[in-house]
Amino acid sequence: MLEFLPMLIGLPILLIWPVWFLRNKRQPSSPLITLLAIPGLLLWFLLILLGVGPVSQNLLYEPLGIGMIAVMLAYWKLFKLDRTNPERSGQTVVVLMLLATLAVRLTMPA
């Protein structure tokens, strides 16, 4: 599983970075949004270690799903949340990322 770690972290970064770069020209924002998948993946790994959720072959697909959720949340932050409340949008997206990770881990079929 560890050999896929660069791909699991790198793919969301590659998909988020261009949009962040273009939006940053108009409205400055932190580049940390490109690392949004990392808190989700860390929580997912912690939940696996604690034995939360079913153990199945879906363990191969869950991290990819978490990465794609991170991409969707980052786009939502950059295009929608930054217009309404830019000060708290980063915190909101990280909390939603952690909740989505928990939901993925608990609802995946065995």
DOLO-55952 format. One record per atom (N, C-alpha, C): residue number from 0; residue in one letter; atom name; x, y, z. Coordinates in Angstrom, 1 decimal. Layout:
REM DOLO-55952
{NUM,'A','CA',{X,Y,Z}}
...
REM end
This chain:
REM DOLO-55952
{0,'M','N',{0.8,-1.2,0.0}}
{0,'M','CA',{0.0,0.0,0.0}}
{0,'M','C',{0.9,1.3,0.0}}
{1,'L','N',{2.0,1.2,0.7}}
{1,'L','CA',{2.9,2.4,0.7}}
{1,'L','C',{3.5,2.8,-0.6}}
{2,'E','N',{3.6,1.8,-1.5}}
{2,'E','CA',{4.1,2.1,-2.8}}
{2,'E','C',{3.2,3.0,-3.6}}
{3,'F','N',{1.9,3.0,-3.3}}
{3,'F','CA',{0.9,3.9,-4.0}}
{3,'F','C',{0.8,5.2,-3.3}}
{4,'L','N',{1.4,5.5,-2.2}}
{4,'L','CA',{1.3,6.7,-1.5}}
{4,'L','C',{1.6,7.9,-2.3}}
{5,'P','N',{2.7,8.0,-3.1}}
{5,'P','CA',{3.0,9.2,-3.9}}
{5,'P','C',{1.8,9.4,-4.9}}
{6,'M','N',{1.3,8.4,-5.5}}
{6,'M','CA',{0.2,8.6,-6.4}}
{6,'M','C',{-1.1,9.1,-5.7}}
{7,'L','N',{-1.4,8.5,-4.5}}
{7,'L','CA',{-2.6,8.9,-3.8}}
{7,'L','C',{-2.5,10.4,-3.3}}
{8,'I','N',{-1.3,10.9,-3.0}}
{8,'I','CA',{-1.2,12.3,-2.6}}
{8,'I','C',{-0.9,13.2,-3.9}}
{9,'G','N',{-0.2,12.7,-4.8}}
{9,'G','CA',{0.2,13.5,-6.0}}
{9,'G','C',{-0.9,13.7,-7.0}}
{10,'L','N',{-1.8,12.8,-7.2}}
{10,'L','CA',{-2.9,12.9,-8.1}}
{10,'L','C',{-3.9,14.1,-7.7}}
{11,'P','N',{-4.3,14.2,-6.5}}
{11,'P','CA',{-5.1,15.3,-6.1}}
{11,'P','C',{-4.4,16.7,-6.2}}
{12,'I','N',{-3.1,16.6,-5.9}}
{12,'I','CA',{-2.3,17.9,-6.0}}
{12,'I','C',{-2.2,18.3,-7.5}}
{13,'L','N',{-2.0,17.4,-8.4}}
{13,'L','CA',{-1.9,17.7,-9.8}}
{13,'L','C',{-3.3,18.2,-10.4}}
{14,'L','N',{-4.4,17.7,-9.8}}
{14,'L','CA',{-5.7,18.2,-10.3}}
{14,'L','C',{-6.1,19.5,-9.6}}
{15,'I','N',{-5.6,19.8,-8.5}}
{15,'I','CA',{-6.0,21.0,-7.8}}
{15,'I','C',{-5.1,22.2,-8.1}}
{16,'W','N',{-3.8,21.9,-8.3}}
{16,'W','CA',{-2.8,23.0,-8.5}}
{16,'W','C',{-3.1,24.0,-9.6}}
{17,'P','N',{-3.5,23.5,-10.9}}
{17,'P','CA',{-3.7,24.5,-11.9}}
{17,'P','C',{-4.9,25.4,-11.6}}
{18,'V','N',{-5.9,24.9,-11.0}}
{18,'V','CA',{-7.1,25.8,-10.7}}
{18,'V','C',{-6.7,26.8,-9.6}}
{19,'W','N',{-6.0,26.3,-8.6}}
{19,'W','CA',{-5.5,27.2,-7.6}}
{19,'W','C',{-4.6,28.3,-8.2}}
{20,'F','N',{-3.7,27.9,-9.1}}
{20,'F','CA',{-2.8,28.9,-9.7}}
{20,'F','C',{-3.6,29.9,-10.5}}
{21,'L','N',{-4.6,29.5,-11.2}}
{21,'L','CA',{-5.3,30.5,-12.0}}
{21,'L','C',{-6.2,31.4,-11.1}}
{22,'R','N',{-6.8,30.9,-10.0}}
{22,'R','CA',{-7.6,31.6,-9.1}}
{22,'R','C',{-6.7,32.6,-8.2}}
{23,'N','N',{-5.5,32.1,-8.0}}
{23,'N','CA',{-4.6,32.9,-7.1}}
{23,'N','C',{-4.1,34.2,-7.8}}
{24,'K','N',{-4.2,34.2,-9.1}}
{24,'K','CA',{-3.8,35.4,-9.9}}
{24,'K','C',{-4.9,36.5,-9.6}}
{25,'R','N',{-6.1,36.1,-9.5}}
{25,'R','CA',{-7.2,37.1,-9.2}}
{25,'R','C',{-7.4,37.4,-7.8}}
{26,'Q','N',{-7.4,36.4,-7.0}}
{26,'Q','CA',{-7.6,36.6,-5.5}}
{26,'Q','C',{-6.6,35.7,-4.8}}
{27,'P','N',{-5.6,36.3,-4.1}}
{27,'P','CA',{-4.6,35.5,-3.4}}
{27,'P','C',{-5.2,34.6,-2.3}}
{28,'S','N',{-4.7,33.3,-2.4}}
{28,'S','CA',{-5.1,32.3,-1.4}}
{28,'S','C',{-3.9,31.4,-1.1}}
{29,'S','N',{-4.1,30.7,-0.1}}
{29,'S','CA',{-3.0,29.8,0.4}}
{29,'S','C',{-2.8,28.6,-0.5}}
{30,'P','N',{-1.6,28.3,-0.8}}
{30,'P','CA',{-1.3,27.1,-1.6}}
{30,'P','C',{-1.6,25.8,-0.8}}
{31,'L','N',{-1.9,25.9,0.4}}
{31,'L','CA',{-2.1,24.7,1.2}}
{31,'L','C',{-3.4,23.9,0.8}}
{32,'I','N',{-4.3,24.6,0.0}}
{32,'I','CA',{-5.5,23.9,-0.5}}
{32,'I','C',{-5.1,22.7,-1.4}}
{33,'T','N',{-3.9,22.8,-2.0}}
{33,'T','CA',{-3.5,21.7,-2.9}}
{33,'T','C',{-3.2,20.4,-2.1}}
{34,'L','N',{-3.0,20.6,-0.8}}
{34,'L','CA',{-2.7,19.4,0.1}}
{34,'L','C',{-3.9,18.9,0.9}}
{35,'L','N',{-5.1,19.3,0.4}}
{35,'L','CA',{-6.3,18.9,1.1}}
{35,'L','C',{-6.5,17.4,1.3}}
{36,'A','N',{-6.0,16.6,0.4}}
{36,'A','CA',{-6.2,15.2,0.5}}
{36,'A','C',{-5.4,14.6,1.7}}
{37,'I','N',{-4.4,15.2,2.2}}
{37,'I','CA',{-3.5,14.6,3.2}}
{37,'I','C',{-4.3,14.4,4.6}}
{38,'P','N',{-5.1,15.4,5.1}}
{38,'P','CA',{-5.8,15.1,6.3}}
{38,'P','C',{-6.8,14.0,6.2}}
{39,'G','N',{-7.4,13.9,5.0}}
{39,'G','CA',{-8.4,12.8,4.8}}
{39,'G','C',{-7.7,11.5,4.8}}
{40,'L','N',{-6.5,11.4,4.1}}
{40,'L','CA',{-5.8,10.1,4.0}}
{40,'L','C',{-5.2,9.7,5.4}}
{41,'L','N',{-4.8,10.7,6.1}}
{41,'L','CA',{-4.3,10.4,7.5}}
{41,'L','C',{-5.4,9.9,8.4}}
{42,'L','N',{-6.6,10.5,8.3}}
{42,'L','CA',{-7.7,10.0,9.1}}
{42,'L','C',{-8.1,8.6,8.6}}
{43,'W','N',{-8.1,8.4,7.3}}
{43,'W','CA',{-8.5,7.1,6.8}}
{43,'W','C',{-7.5,6.0,7.3}}
{44,'F','N',{-6.2,6.3,7.2}}
{44,'F','CA',{-5.2,5.4,7.7}}
{44,'F','C',{-5.4,5.1,9.2}}
{45,'L','N',{-5.7,6.1,10.0}}
{45,'L','CA',{-5.9,6.0,11.4}}
{45,'L','C',{-7.2,5.1,11.7}}
{46,'L','N',{-8.2,5.3,10.9}}
{46,'L','CA',{-9.4,4.5,11.1}}
{46,'L','C',{-9.2,3.0,10.7}}
{47,'I','N',{-8.3,2.8,9.7}}
{47,'I','CA',{-8.0,1.4,9.4}}
{47,'I','C',{-7.2,0.8,10.5}}
{48,'L','N',{-6.2,1.5,11.1}}
{48,'L','CA',{-5.5,1.0,12.2}}
{48,'L','C',{-6.3,0.7,13.4}}
{49,'L','N',{-7.4,1.5,13.6}}
{49,'L','CA',{-8.3,1.3,14.8}}
{49,'L','C',{-9.3,0.3,14.5}}
{50,'G','N',{-9.4,-0.2,13.3}}
{50,'G','CA',{-10.4,-1.2,12.9}}
{50,'G','C',{-11.8,-0.7,12.7}}
{51,'V','N',{-11.9,0.5,12.4}}
{51,'V','CA',{-13.2,1.1,12.2}}
{51,'V','C',{-13.7,0.8,10.7}}
{52,'G','N',{-14.9,0.3,10.6}}
{52,'G','CA',{-15.4,0.0,9.2}}
{52,'G','C',{-15.0,-1.4,8.8}}
{53,'P','N',{-15.7,-1.8,7.7}}
{53,'P','CA',{-15.5,-3.2,7.3}}
{53,'P','C',{-14.1,-3.3,6.5}}
{54,'V','N',{-13.5,-4.5,6.6}}
{54,'V','CA',{-12.3,-4.8,5.9}}
{54,'V','C',{-12.7,-5.5,4.6}}
{55,'S','N',{-12.4,-5.0,3.5}}
{55,'S','CA',{-12.7,-5.7,2.2}}
{55,'S','C',{-11.8,-5.2,1.1}}
{56,'Q','N',{-12.1,-5.6,-0.1}}
{56,'Q','CA',{-11.2,-5.3,-1.2}}
{56,'Q','C',{-11.4,-3.8,-1.6}}
{57,'N','N',{-12.4,-3.1,-1.0}}
{57,'N','CA',{-12.6,-1.7,-1.2}}
{57,'N','C',{-11.5,-0.9,-0.6}}
{58,'L','N',{-10.6,-1.4,0.2}}
{58,'L','CA',{-9.5,-0.7,0.8}}
{58,'L','C',{-8.6,-0.2,-0.3}}
{59,'L','N',{-8.6,-0.8,-1.5}}
{59,'L','CA',{-7.8,-0.3,-2.6}}
{59,'L','C',{-8.5,1.0,-3.3}}
{60,'Y','N',{-9.8,1.1,-3.2}}
{60,'Y','CA',{-10.5,2.2,-3.9}}
{60,'Y','C',{-10.8,3.4,-3.0}}
{61,'E','N',{-10.9,3.1,-1.7}}
{61,'E','CA',{-11.2,4.2,-0.8}}
{61,'E','C',{-10.3,5.4,-0.8}}
{62,'P','N',{-9.0,5.2,-0.8}}
{62,'P','CA',{-8.1,6.3,-0.9}}
{62,'P','C',{-8.2,7.1,-2.2}}
{63,'L','N',{-8.5,6.5,-3.3}}
{63,'L','CA',{-8.7,7.2,-4.5}}
{63,'L','C',{-10.0,8.0,-4.4}}
{64,'G','N',{-11.0,7.5,-3.8}}
{64,'G','CA',{-12.3,8.2,-3.6}}
{64,'G','C',{-12.0,9.4,-2.7}}
{65,'I','N',{-11.2,9.2,-1.7}}
{65,'I','CA',{-11.0,10.3,-0.8}}
{65,'I','C',{-10.2,11.4,-1.5}}
{66,'G','N',{-9.3,11.0,-2.4}}
{66,'G','CA',{-8.5,12.0,-3.2}}
{66,'G','C',{-9.5,12.8,-4.1}}
{67,'M','N',{-10.4,12.1,-4.7}}
{67,'M','CA',{-11.3,12.8,-5.6}}
{67,'M','C',{-12.3,13.7,-4.8}}
{68,'I','N',{-12.7,13.3,-3.6}}
{68,'I','CA',{-13.5,14.2,-2.8}}
{68,'I','C',{-12.7,15.4,-2.5}}
{69,'A','N',{-11.4,15.3,-2.2}}
{69,'A','CA',{-10.6,16.4,-1.9}}
{69,'A','C',{-10.5,17.4,-3.1}}
{70,'V','N',{-10.5,16.8,-4.3}}
{70,'V','CA',{-10.5,17.7,-5.5}}
{70,'V','C',{-11.8,18.4,-5.6}}
{71,'M','N',{-12.9,17.8,-5.4}}
{71,'M','CA',{-14.2,18.4,-5.5}}
{71,'M','C',{-14.3,19.5,-4.5}}
{72,'L','N',{-13.9,19.2,-3.2}}
{72,'L','CA',{-14.0,20.2,-2.2}}
{72,'L','C',{-13.1,21.4,-2.4}}
{73,'A','N',{-11.9,21.2,-3.0}}
{73,'A','CA',{-11.0,22.3,-3.3}}
{73,'A','C',{-11.6,23.2,-4.4}}
{74,'Y','N',{-12.2,22.6,-5.4}}
{74,'Y','CA',{-12.8,23.4,-6.5}}
{74,'Y','C',{-14.0,24.2,-5.9}}
{75,'W','N',{-14.7,23.5,-5.0}}
{75,'W','CA',{-15.9,24.2,-4.4}}
{75,'W','C',{-15.4,25.4,-3.6}}
{76,'K','N',{-14.3,25.2,-2.8}}
{76,'K','CA',{-13.7,26.3,-2.0}}
{76,'K','C',{-13.2,27.4,-2.9}}
{77,'L','N',{-12.5,27.1,-4.0}}
{77,'L','CA',{-11.9,28.1,-4.8}}
{77,'L','C',{-12.9,28.9,-5.6}}
{78,'F','N',{-14.0,28.2,-6.0}}
{78,'F','CA',{-15.0,28.9,-6.9}}
{78,'F','C',{-16.2,29.5,-6.1}}
{79,'K','N',{-16.5,28.9,-5.0}}
{79,'K','CA',{-17.7,29.3,-4.3}}
{79,'K','C',{-17.5,29.9,-2.9}}
{80,'L','N',{-16.8,29.2,-2.1}}
{80,'L','CA',{-16.6,29.6,-0.7}}
{80,'L','C',{-15.7,30.8,-0.5}}
{81,'D','N',{-14.7,31.0,-1.4}}
{81,'D','CA',{-13.8,32.1,-1.3}}
{81,'D','C',{-14.5,33.4,-1.6}}
{82,'R','N',{-15.6,33.3,-2.3}}
{82,'R','CA',{-16.4,34.5,-2.7}}
{82,'R','C',{-17.2,35.0,-1.5}}
{83,'T','N',{-17.7,34.0,-0.7}}
{83,'T','CA',{-18.7,34.4,0.4}}
{83,'T','C',{-17.9,34.6,1.7}}
{84,'N','N',{-17.0,33.8,2.1}}
{84,'N','CA',{-16.3,33.9,3.4}}
{84,'N','C',{-14.9,33.3,3.2}}
{85,'P','N',{-14.0,34.1,2.7}}
{85,'P','CA',{-12.6,33.6,2.5}}
{85,'P','C',{-11.8,33.4,3.7}}
{86,'E','N',{-12.2,34.0,4.8}}
{86,'E','CA',{-11.4,33.8,6.1}}
{86,'E','C',{-11.6,32.4,6.6}}
{87,'R','N',{-12.8,31.9,6.5}}
{87,'R','CA',{-13.1,30.6,7.2}}
{87,'R','C',{-13.3,29.5,6.2}}
{88,'S','N',{-13.1,29.7,4.9}}
{88,'S','CA',{-13.4,28.7,3.9}}
{88,'S','C',{-12.4,27.5,4.0}}
{89,'G','N',{-11.1,27.8,4.3}}
{89,'G','CA',{-10.1,26.7,4.5}}
{89,'G','C',{-10.5,25.8,5.6}}
{90,'Q','N',{-10.9,26.4,6.8}}
{90,'Q','CA',{-11.3,25.5,7.9}}
{90,'Q','C',{-12.5,24.7,7.6}}
{91,'T','N',{-13.5,25.3,6.9}}
{91,'T','CA',{-14.7,24.6,6.5}}
{91,'T','C',{-14.4,23.4,5.6}}
{92,'V','N',{-13.5,23.6,4.7}}
{92,'V','CA',{-13.2,22.6,3.7}}
{92,'V','C',{-12.5,21.4,4.4}}
{93,'V','N',{-11.6,21.7,5.3}}
{93,'V','CA',{-10.9,20.6,6.0}}
{93,'V','C',{-11.8,19.8,6.9}}
{94,'V','N',{-12.7,20.5,7.6}}
{94,'V','CA',{-13.7,19.8,8.4}}
{94,'V','C',{-14.6,18.9,7.5}}
{95,'L','N',{-15.0,19.4,6.3}}
{95,'L','CA',{-15.8,18.6,5.4}}
{95,'L','C',{-15.1,17.5,4.8}}
{96,'M','N',{-13.8,17.7,4.6}}
{96,'M','CA',{-12.9,16.6,4.1}}
{96,'M','C',{-12.8,15.4,5.2}}
{97,'L','N',{-12.7,15.8,6.4}}
{97,'L','CA',{-12.6,14.8,7.5}}
{97,'L','C',{-13.9,14.1,7.6}}
{98,'L','N',{-15.0,14.8,7.6}}
{98,'L','CA',{-16.4,14.2,7.6}}
{98,'L','C',{-16.6,13.3,6.5}}
{99,'A','N',{-16.2,13.7,5.3}}
{99,'A','CA',{-16.4,12.8,4.1}}
{99,'A','C',{-15.5,11.6,4.2}}
{100,'T','N',{-14.3,11.7,4.7}}
{100,'T','CA',{-13.5,10.5,4.9}}
{100,'T','C',{-14.1,9.5,5.9}}
{101,'L','N',{-14.7,10.0,7.0}}
{101,'L','CA',{-15.4,9.2,7.9}}
{101,'L','C',{-16.6,8.5,7.3}}
{102,'A','N',{-17.3,9.3,6.5}}
{102,'A','CA',{-18.5,8.7,5.8}}
{102,'A','C',{-18.1,7.6,4.8}}
{103,'V','N',{-17.0,7.8,4.1}}
{103,'V','CA',{-16.5,6.8,3.1}}
{103,'V','C',{-16.1,5.5,3.9}}
{104,'R','N',{-15.4,5.7,5.0}}
{104,'R','CA',{-14.9,4.5,5.7}}
{104,'R','C',{-16.1,3.8,6.3}}
{105,'L','N',{-17.1,4.4,6.8}}
{105,'L','CA',{-18.2,3.7,7.5}}
{105,'L','C',{-19.2,3.2,6.5}}
{106,'T','N',{-19.3,3.7,5.3}}
{106,'T','CA',{-20.4,3.3,4.4}}
{106,'T','C',{-20.0,2.4,3.3}}
{107,'M','N',{-18.7,2.1,3.1}}
{107,'M','CA',{-18.3,1.2,2.1}}
{107,'M','C',{-18.8,-0.2,2.3}}
{108,'P','N',{-19.3,-0.8,1.4}}
{108,'P','CA',{-19.8,-2.2,1.6}}
{108,'P','C',{-18.6,-3.2,1.8}}
{109,'A','N',{-18.9,-4.2,2.6}}
{109,'A','CA',{-17.9,-5.2,2.9}}
{109,'A','C',{-17.7,-6.2,1.7}}
REM end
